[in-house]
Amino acid sequence: MNIGLFCKGIDIMPDWGYPTVVYEGGFSANEYRWGKSIFVHNCATMDRSSGQRGVGSVDLWAPGENIKSITCQNPDMIDGGKQYARTLSLLDISEDDFYIIDIFRLSGNGQLYERYMHSAVGSLTTSGVQLKPFENEFDQRLFFENVKKDNHPKHGWSADFHVEDYFDFVDEKRDWHLKCTDLTFDSGAMIADMRFFGNRNYEQYLDHELLLPCVITQKQNNDPYQPAIFVQVIEPYEGKSNLCSIERITTGIPEEVVVMKISTQNSTDFLIYNDPYNQQPVEIPEHMIRTDAMVAFVRIQNSSPQYIYYSKGTYLSVDGYRFDNKNEKNMVEAMLS
């Protein structure tokens, strides 16, 4: 369930790579196990378990013109798993820019759920959080350092990774950023440094470990099998963010349904992610948007609908226009202007 991202000429969400085996103990060393663990991947886990193996499935595959969506699920990855699903949508802003919606749904025989995210080598700034040094409660075999935490961050807090081309892959250096805005309800925010055992030259690994900034969204439930839903908006950009505002709409919307309004300089996007375990009609009063789809997207330009898209549904309506899925297609999309 890990994701990576290559854009703007660099690997901006790199995989960890093959775990190092140059430390004492080789394939049994803690450094090796750390490098293959779930904690160093852009992923989520329950009760800090390293995860379990199992056969998953792709439940949604809907590549449209302006938005492309996928859902993968494998409940067996967590103990007593009822839900372990990840939905990703990539939405174009222009020919060069885009943003990503990342939704994780977990439910298992545990109470502590955490979602981990890192970028490449670089620095990290945050907004909407008051982080304070926090006792490192991670197992000593997990190489987290400099842990800070805010138990009650502002809804919509964000972390901005300023990426460095540490390995000199690109001749022309640019002002690369990866910004993550968190829209998870009732969650805590943590940042930490992850120890990366590697450097430019293999023979120098033992002397030049790196620290990579990591963001952890934490959700503590009262009882086992309560669902945990992590919601993030991820945007790679150069120089200045293209997103003017990000809002999770909650009025009249069940918590299991994720509805967002995201604005750029040229358009406003409305996104709906239905509850896959209890799919239901959803209504957004603004622009009279209604649908029963699993995933839906409406782009507004100059106060009028410009593009619509939905998958696994029978209809979508906006501002008096109605688009029915008469032929029961996997995906419906239309340009209106």
DAKA-V931248 format. One record per pair of residues at least 12 apart in sequence whose C-alpha atoms are under 7 Angstrom apart, sorted by the first residue. I is the first residue (numbers start at 1). J is the second residue. Records with the same first field share a line. If there is no record, write none. Layout:
I = J  J
This chain:
1 = 43
2 = 41  42  43
3 = 42
12 = 119  120
13 = 118  119  120
14 = 119  120
15 = 41
16 = 35  40
19 = 32  35  36
20 = 32  197
30 = 141
34 = 142
37 = 50
38 = 50  51
39 = 116
41 = 116  117
42 = 116  117  118
43 = 115  116  117
44 = 114  115  116
45 = 113  114  115
46 = 78  110  112  113  114
47 = 110  111  112  113
51 = 77  78
52 = 76  77  78
53 = 76  77
54 = 74  76  77
55 = 74
56 = 73  74
57 = 72  73  74
58 = 71  72  73
59 = 71  72
62 = 311  331
66 = 91  92
67 = 89  90  91  92
68 = 89  90  91
69 = 88  89  90
70 = 87  88  89
71 = 85  86  87  88
72 = 85  86  87
73 = 85  86
78 = 108
79 = 108  109
80 = 108  109
81 = 107  108  109
82 = 107  108
83 = 105  106  107  108
84 = 105  106  107
85 = 104  105  106
86 = 103  104  105
87 = 102  103  104
88 = 100  101  102  103
89 = 101  102
98 = 235
99 = 234  235  236
100 = 233  234  235
101 = 232  233  234
102 = 231  232  233
103 = 229  230  231  232
104 = 229  230  231
105 = 227  228  229  230
106 = 227  228  229
107 = 225  226  227  228
108 = 224  225
109 = 224  225
110 = 224  225
111 = 220  221  222  223  224
112 = 219  220  221
113 = 218  219  220  228
114 = 216  217  218  219
115 = 216  217  218
116 = 215  216  217
117 = 214  215  216
118 = 213  214  215
119 = 161
120 = 163
121 = 163  164  166  212
122 = 161  162  163  164
123 = 161  162  163  213
124 = 159  160  161  162  213
125 = 159  160  161
126 = 158  159  160
127 = 157  158  159
128 = 153  154  157  158
129 = 150  153  154  157
130 = 150  153
131 = 148  149  150
132 = 148  149  150
133 = 147  148  149
134 = 147  148  149
143 = 194  195
144 = 192  193  194  195
145 = 192  193  194
146 = 192  193
147 = 191  192
148 = 190  191  192
149 = 189  190  191
150 = 188  189  190
151 = 188  189
152 = 187  188
153 = 188  189
155 = 183
156 = 181  182  183
157 = 181  182
158 = 179  180  181  182
159 = 179  180  181
160 = 177  178  179  180
161 = 177  178  179
162 = 176  177  178
163 = 176  177
167 = 200
175 = 238  239
176 = 237  238  239
177 = 236  237  238
178 = 235  236  237
179 = 234  235  236
180 = 232  233  234  235
181 = 232  233  234
182 = 231  232  233
183 = 231  232  248
184 = 229  230  231
186 = 219
187 = 217  218  219
188 = 217  218  219
189 = 216  217  218
190 = 215  216  217
191 = 214  215  216
192 = 213  214  215
193 = 211  212  213  214
194 = 211  212  213  214
195 = 209  210  211  212
196 = 209  210  211  212
197 = 209  210
198 = 210
242 = 264
243 = 263  264
244 = 263  264  265
245 = 262  263
246 = 261  262  263
247 = 260  261  262
248 = 260  261
249 = 261
256 = 275
257 = 273  274  275
258 = 272  273  274
259 = 271  272  273
260 = 272
266 = 301
267 = 299  300  301
268 = 299  300  301
269 = 298  299  300
270 = 297  298  299
271 = 296  297  298
272 = 295  296  297
273 = 294  295  296
274 = 293  294  295
276 = 294
279 = 294
280 = 292
287 = 318  319
288 = 318  319
289 = 317  318  319
290 = 316  317  318
291 = 315  316  317
292 = 313  314  315
293 = 310  311  312  313  314
294 = 311  312  313
295 = 310  311
296 = 309  310  311
297 = 309  310
305 = 336
306 = 335  336  337
307 = 334  335  336
308 = 333  334  335
309 = 332  333  334
310 = 331  332  333
311 = 330  331  332
312 = 330  331
